[in-house]
Amino acid sequence: MGGPYRVAIYAAPGSGPDPYGAQLLDRAEEWLGRSTVGRPVRYTGDQGREPTGWTRDAIDGLTVDARRYGFHGTLKAPFRLAPGRSLSELDRCLGRFAADHSDVLIPSWR
């Protein structure tokens, strides 16, 4: 059996050299109030990034469920490994896949 656990494959902007991806990740983490890599998240309520009429408490109330997972895109929903397959094998295969594909660059929105 592939193991009693499930695994998933996610993508997150800001992990590579793309400055716009990094900026998108910063803004998303500010909105959610959580970093998936454990870095401090700075709230921007005093900088006016919240929509007019919104408060940090209102945003926190809306994002409570999403905050649990952090900002990411699901590439493969949670699954169990096939019998006889291991996490290290999955990791090697994903590494090869990533090495064979170009980074996705996020264009500037300004």
TIRO-2110 file (N, C-alpha, C; in Angstrom, 1 decimal):
// TIRO-2110
0.8, -1.2, 0.0, N, 1, A
0.0, 0.0, 0.0, CA, 1, A
0.9, 1.2, 0.0, C, 1, A
0.4, 2.3, -0.6, N, 2, A
1.2, 3.5, -0.7, CA, 2, A
1.3, 4.3, 0.5, C, 2, A
0.7, 3.9, 1.6, N, 3, A
0.8, 4.6, 2.9, CA, 3, A
-0.5, 5.0, 3.4, C, 3, A
-0.6, 5.3, 4.7, N, 4, A
-1.9, 5.6, 5.3, CA, 4, A
-2.3, 7.1, 5.1, C, 4, A
-1.4, 7.9, 4.6, N, 5, A
-1.6, 9.3, 4.4, CA, 5, A
-2.0, 9.7, 3.0, C, 5, A
-2.4, 10.9, 2.9, N, 6, A
-2.7, 11.5, 1.5, CA, 6, A
-1.7, 12.6, 1.3, C, 6, A
-1.4, 12.8, 0.0, N, 7, A
-0.5, 13.9, -0.4, CA, 7, A
-1.3, 14.7, -1.4, C, 7, A
-0.8, 15.9, -1.6, N, 8, A
-1.4, 16.8, -2.7, CA, 8, A
-0.2, 17.6, -3.3, C, 8, A
-0.4, 18.2, -4.4, N, 9, A
0.6, 19.0, -5.1, CA, 9, A
0.0, 20.4, -5.3, C, 9, A
0.8, 21.4, -4.8, N, 10, A
0.4, 22.7, -4.8, CA, 10, A
1.4, 23.6, -5.5, C, 10, A
1.0, 24.7, -6.0, N, 11, A
1.9, 25.7, -6.5, CA, 11, A
1.6, 27.0, -5.8, C, 11, A
2.7, 27.8, -5.5, N, 12, A
2.5, 29.1, -4.8, CA, 12, A
3.5, 30.1, -5.5, C, 12, A
3.0, 31.3, -5.8, N, 13, A
3.8, 32.3, -6.4, CA, 13, A
4.8, 32.8, -5.4, C, 13, A
5.9, 33.4, -5.9, N, 14, A
6.8, 34.0, -5.0, CA, 14, A
8.0, 33.2, -4.5, C, 14, A
8.0, 31.9, -5.0, N, 15, A
9.1, 31.0, -4.6, CA, 15, A
10.3, 31.1, -5.5, C, 15, A
10.2, 31.8, -6.6, N, 16, A
11.3, 31.8, -7.5, CA, 16, A
11.7, 33.3, -7.7, C, 16, A
12.4, 33.5, -8.8, N, 17, A
13.0, 34.9, -9.0, CA, 17, A
12.1, 35.9, -9.6, C, 17, A
10.8, 35.6, -9.8, N, 18, A
9.9, 36.5, -10.4, CA, 18, A
9.4, 37.6, -9.4, C, 18, A
9.8, 38.9, -9.6, N, 19, A
9.5, 39.9, -8.6, CA, 19, A
8.0, 40.1, -8.5, C, 19, A
7.2, 39.9, -9.6, N, 20, A
5.8, 40.1, -9.5, CA, 20, A
5.1, 39.0, -8.8, C, 20, A
5.6, 37.8, -8.9, N, 21, A
5.1, 36.7, -8.1, CA, 21, A
5.3, 36.9, -6.7, C, 21, A
6.5, 37.4, -6.3, N, 22, A
6.8, 37.7, -4.9, CA, 22, A
5.9, 38.8, -4.4, C, 22, A
5.6, 39.8, -5.2, N, 23, A
4.7, 40.8, -4.8, CA, 23, A
3.3, 40.3, -4.6, C, 23, A
2.8, 39.4, -5.5, N, 24, A
1.5, 38.8, -5.4, CA, 24, A
1.4, 38.0, -4.1, C, 24, A
2.5, 37.2, -3.8, N, 25, A
2.5, 36.4, -2.6, CA, 25, A
2.4, 37.3, -1.4, C, 25, A
3.2, 38.4, -1.3, N, 26, A
3.1, 39.3, -0.2, CA, 26, A
1.7, 39.9, 0.0, C, 26, A
1.1, 40.3, -1.1, N, 27, A
-0.2, 40.9, -1.0, CA, 27, A
-1.3, 39.9, -0.5, C, 27, A
-1.2, 38.7, -1.1, N, 28, A
-2.1, 37.6, -0.7, CA, 28, A
-2.0, 37.3, 0.8, C, 28, A
-0.7, 37.2, 1.2, N, 29, A
-0.5, 36.8, 2.6, CA, 29, A
-1.0, 38.0, 3.5, C, 29, A
-0.9, 39.2, 3.1, N, 30, A
-1.4, 40.3, 3.9, CA, 30, A
-2.9, 40.2, 4.0, C, 30, A
-3.6, 39.9, 2.9, N, 31, A
-5.0, 39.7, 2.9, CA, 31, A
-5.5, 38.6, 3.8, C, 31, A
-4.8, 37.5, 3.6, N, 32, A
-5.2, 36.3, 4.4, CA, 32, A
-4.7, 36.4, 5.9, C, 32, A
-3.6, 37.1, 6.1, N, 33, A
-3.1, 37.2, 7.5, CA, 33, A
-2.3, 36.0, 7.9, C, 33, A
-1.8, 35.3, 6.9, N, 34, A
-1.0, 34.1, 7.2, CA, 34, A
0.0, 33.8, 6.1, C, 34, A
1.2, 33.4, 6.5, N, 35, A
2.2, 33.0, 5.6, CA, 35, A
2.3, 31.5, 5.7, C, 35, A
2.4, 30.8, 4.5, N, 36, A
2.5, 29.3, 4.5, CA, 36, A
3.9, 28.9, 4.9, C, 36, A
4.9, 29.8, 4.8, N, 37, A
6.3, 29.4, 5.2, CA, 37, A
6.7, 29.9, 6.5, C, 37, A
5.7, 30.5, 7.3, N, 38, A
6.0, 30.8, 8.6, CA, 38, A
6.7, 32.2, 8.8, C, 38, A
6.8, 33.0, 7.8, N, 39, A
7.4, 34.3, 8.0, CA, 39, A
6.4, 35.3, 8.6, C, 39, A
6.8, 36.3, 9.2, N, 40, A
5.9, 37.3, 9.8, CA, 40, A
5.0, 37.9, 8.7, C, 40, A
3.8, 38.1, 8.9, N, 41, A
2.9, 38.8, 8.0, CA, 41, A
2.6, 40.2, 8.6, C, 41, A
2.8, 41.2, 7.7, N, 42, A
2.5, 42.5, 8.2, CA, 42, A
1.1, 42.9, 7.7, C, 42, A
0.3, 43.4, 8.6, N, 43, A
-1.0, 43.9, 8.3, CA, 43, A
-0.9, 45.3, 7.8, C, 43, A
-1.7, 45.6, 6.8, N, 44, A
-1.6, 46.9, 6.1, CA, 44, A
-2.8, 47.8, 6.4, C, 44, A
-3.5, 47.6, 7.4, N, 45, A
-4.7, 48.4, 7.7, CA, 45, A
-4.3, 49.9, 7.8, C, 45, A
-3.1, 50.2, 8.3, N, 46, A
-2.7, 51.6, 8.4, CA, 46, A
-2.2, 52.1, 7.1, C, 46, A
-2.1, 51.3, 6.1, N, 47, A
-1.6, 51.8, 4.8, CA, 47, A
-2.7, 51.9, 3.8, C, 47, A
-3.9, 51.6, 4.2, N, 48, A
-5.0, 51.9, 3.3, CA, 48, A
-5.2, 50.9, 2.2, C, 48, A
-4.7, 49.7, 2.3, N, 49, A
-4.9, 48.7, 1.2, CA, 49, A
-6.3, 48.0, 1.3, C, 49, A
-6.9, 48.0, 2.4, N, 50, A
-8.2, 47.4, 2.5, CA, 50, A
-9.2, 48.2, 1.7, C, 50, A
-10.2, 47.5, 1.1, N, 51, A
-11.2, 48.3, 0.3, CA, 51, A
-11.9, 49.3, 1.2, C, 51, A
-12.4, 50.4, 0.6, N, 52, A
-13.1, 51.4, 1.4, CA, 52, A
-14.3, 50.8, 2.2, C, 52, A
-14.3, 51.1, 3.5, N, 53, A
-15.4, 50.6, 4.3, CA, 53, A
-15.1, 49.3, 5.0, C, 53, A
-14.0, 48.7, 4.7, N, 54, A
-13.6, 47.4, 5.2, CA, 54, A
-12.7, 47.6, 6.4, C, 54, A
-12.7, 46.7, 7.3, N, 55, A
-11.8, 46.7, 8.5, CA, 55, A
-11.0, 45.4, 8.4, C, 55, A
-9.9, 45.4, 9.2, N, 56, A
-9.1, 44.2, 9.3, CA, 56, A
-9.9, 43.0, 9.9, C, 56, A
-10.7, 43.4, 10.9, N, 57, A
-11.6, 42.4, 11.5, CA, 57, A
-12.6, 41.8, 10.5, C, 57, A
-13.1, 42.6, 9.6, N, 58, A
-14.1, 42.1, 8.6, CA, 58, A
-13.3, 41.2, 7.7, C, 58, A
-12.2, 41.5, 7.2, N, 59, A
-11.4, 40.7, 6.3, CA, 59, A
-11.0, 39.4, 7.0, C, 59, A
-10.6, 39.5, 8.3, N, 60, A
-10.2, 38.2, 9.0, CA, 60, A
-11.4, 37.3, 9.1, C, 60, A
-12.6, 37.9, 9.3, N, 61, A
-13.8, 37.1, 9.4, CA, 61, A
-14.1, 36.3, 8.1, C, 61, A
-13.9, 37.0, 7.0, N, 62, A
-14.1, 36.4, 5.6, CA, 62, A
-13.1, 35.3, 5.3, C, 62, A
-11.8, 35.5, 5.8, N, 63, A
-10.7, 34.7, 5.3, CA, 63, A
-10.3, 33.6, 6.3, C, 63, A
-11.1, 33.4, 7.3, N, 64, A
-10.7, 32.4, 8.4, CA, 64, A
-10.5, 31.0, 7.8, C, 64, A
-11.3, 30.5, 6.9, N, 65, A
-11.1, 29.2, 6.4, CA, 65, A
-9.9, 29.2, 5.4, C, 65, A
-9.8, 30.2, 4.5, N, 66, A
-8.7, 30.2, 3.6, CA, 66, A
-7.4, 30.4, 4.3, C, 66, A
-7.4, 31.1, 5.4, N, 67, A
-6.1, 31.3, 6.2, CA, 67, A
-5.5, 30.0, 6.6, C, 67, A
-6.4, 29.0, 6.9, N, 68, A
-5.9, 27.7, 7.3, CA, 68, A
-4.9, 27.1, 6.3, C, 68, A
-5.2, 27.3, 5.0, N, 69, A
-4.4, 26.7, 3.9, CA, 69, A
-3.4, 27.6, 3.3, C, 69, A
-3.5, 28.9, 3.4, N, 70, A
-2.6, 29.9, 2.8, CA, 70, A
-2.9, 30.0, 1.4, C, 70, A
-2.1, 30.9, 0.7, N, 71, A
-2.3, 31.3, -0.7, CA, 71, A
-1.6, 30.3, -1.5, C, 71, A
-2.3, 29.6, -2.4, N, 72, A
-1.7, 28.6, -3.2, CA, 72, A
-2.7, 28.2, -4.3, C, 72, A
-2.2, 27.5, -5.3, N, 73, A
-3.0, 26.9, -6.3, CA, 73, A
-2.9, 25.4, -6.3, C, 73, A
-4.0, 24.7, -6.3, N, 74, A
-4.0, 23.2, -6.2, CA, 74, A
-3.7, 22.6, -7.6, C, 74, A
-2.6, 21.9, -7.8, N, 75, A
-2.3, 21.3, -9.0, CA, 75, A
-2.9, 19.9, -9.0, C, 75, A
-2.8, 19.2, -7.9, N, 76, A
-3.4, 17.8, -7.8, CA, 76, A
-4.0, 17.7, -6.4, C, 76, A
-5.3, 17.5, -6.3, N, 77, A
-6.0, 17.5, -5.0, CA, 77, A
-5.4, 16.3, -4.2, C, 77, A
-5.7, 16.3, -2.9, N, 78, A
-5.2, 15.2, -2.1, CA, 78, A
-5.5, 13.8, -2.7, C, 78, A
-4.5, 12.9, -2.6, N, 79, A
-4.6, 11.6, -3.1, CA, 79, A
-3.7, 10.6, -2.3, C, 79, A
-4.0, 9.4, -2.5, N, 80, A
-3.1, 8.3, -1.8, CA, 80, A
-2.2, 7.8, -2.9, C, 80, A
-1.0, 7.5, -2.5, N, 81, A
0.0, 7.0, -3.4, CA, 81, A
-0.4, 5.6, -3.9, C, 81, A
-0.1, 5.3, -5.1, N, 82, A
-0.4, 3.9, -5.6, CA, 82, A
0.4, 2.9, -4.8, C, 82, A
-0.1, 1.7, -4.7, N, 83, A
0.6, 0.6, -3.9, CA, 83, A
2.1, 0.5, -4.5, C, 83, A
3.0, 0.4, -3.6, N, 84, A
4.4, 0.2, -3.9, CA, 84, A
5.1, 1.5, -4.3, C, 84, A
4.5, 2.7, -4.2, N, 85, A
5.1, 4.0, -4.5, CA, 85, A
5.4, 4.7, -3.2, C, 85, A
6.4, 5.5, -3.2, N, 86, A
6.9, 6.2, -2.0, CA, 86, A
6.9, 7.7, -2.1, C, 86, A
6.9, 8.4, -1.0, N, 87, A
7.0, 9.9, -1.1, CA, 87, A
8.3, 10.3, -1.7, C, 87, A
9.4, 9.7, -1.5, N, 88, A
10.6, 10.1, -2.1, CA, 88, A
10.6, 9.9, -3.6, C, 88, A
9.9, 8.9, -4.1, N, 89, A
9.7, 8.7, -5.5, CA, 89, A
8.9, 9.8, -6.1, C, 89, A
7.8, 10.2, -5.4, N, 90, A
6.9, 11.3, -5.9, CA, 90, A
7.8, 12.5, -5.9, C, 90, A
8.5, 12.8, -4.9, N, 91, A
9.4, 14.0, -4.9, CA, 91, A
10.4, 14.0, -6.0, C, 91, A
11.0, 12.9, -6.3, N, 92, A
11.9, 12.9, -7.5, CA, 92, A
11.2, 13.1, -8.8, C, 92, A
10.0, 12.5, -9.0, N, 93, A
9.3, 12.7, -10.2, CA, 93, A
8.8, 14.2, -10.4, C, 93, A
8.4, 14.8, -9.3, N, 94, A
8.0, 16.2, -9.3, CA, 94, A
9.2, 17.1, -9.6, C, 94, A
10.4, 16.7, -9.1, N, 95, A
11.6, 17.5, -9.4, CA, 95, A
11.9, 17.4, -10.8, C, 95, A
11.8, 16.2, -11.4, N, 96, A
12.1, 16.1, -12.8, CA, 96, A
11.1, 16.9, -13.7, C, 96, A
9.8, 16.8, -13.3, N, 97, A
8.8, 17.5, -14.0, CA, 97, A
9.1, 19.0, -14.0, C, 97, A
9.4, 19.5, -12.8, N, 98, A
9.6, 21.0, -12.7, CA, 98, A
10.9, 21.4, -13.5, C, 98, A
11.9, 20.6, -13.5, N, 99, A
13.1, 20.9, -14.2, CA, 99, A
12.9, 20.9, -15.7, C, 99, A
11.9, 20.2, -16.2, N, 100, A
11.6, 20.1, -17.6, CA, 100, A
10.7, 21.2, -18.1, C, 100, A
10.2, 22.1, -17.2, N, 101, A
9.2, 23.1, -17.5, CA, 101, A
9.7, 24.5, -17.1, C, 101, A
9.4, 25.5, -17.9, N, 102, A
9.8, 26.8, -17.6, CA, 102, A
9.0, 27.4, -16.4, C, 102, A
9.5, 28.3, -15.7, N, 103, A
8.8, 29.0, -14.7, CA, 103, A
7.6, 29.8, -15.3, C, 103, A
6.6, 29.9, -14.6, N, 104, A
5.4, 30.8, -15.0, CA, 104, A
5.7, 32.1, -14.4, C, 104, A
5.8, 33.1, -15.3, N, 105, A
6.1, 34.5, -14.8, CA, 105, A
4.7, 35.2, -14.8, C, 105, A
4.6, 36.0, -13.7, N, 106, A
3.3, 36.8, -13.5, CA, 106, A
3.6, 38.2, -14.0, C, 106, A
2.8, 38.6, -15.0, N, 107, A
3.1, 40.0, -15.5, CA, 107, A
2.8, 41.1, -14.6, C, 107, A
3.4, 42.2, -14.7, N, 108, A
3.1, 43.3, -13.9, CA, 108, A
1.6, 43.8, -14.1, C, 108, A
0.9, 44.2, -13.1, N, 109, A
-0.4, 44.6, -13.3, CA, 109, A
-0.5, 46.1, -13.2, C, 109, A
0.6, 46.8, -13.2, N, 110, A
0.6, 48.3, -13.2, CA, 110, A
1.1, 48.8, -14.5, C, 110, A
END
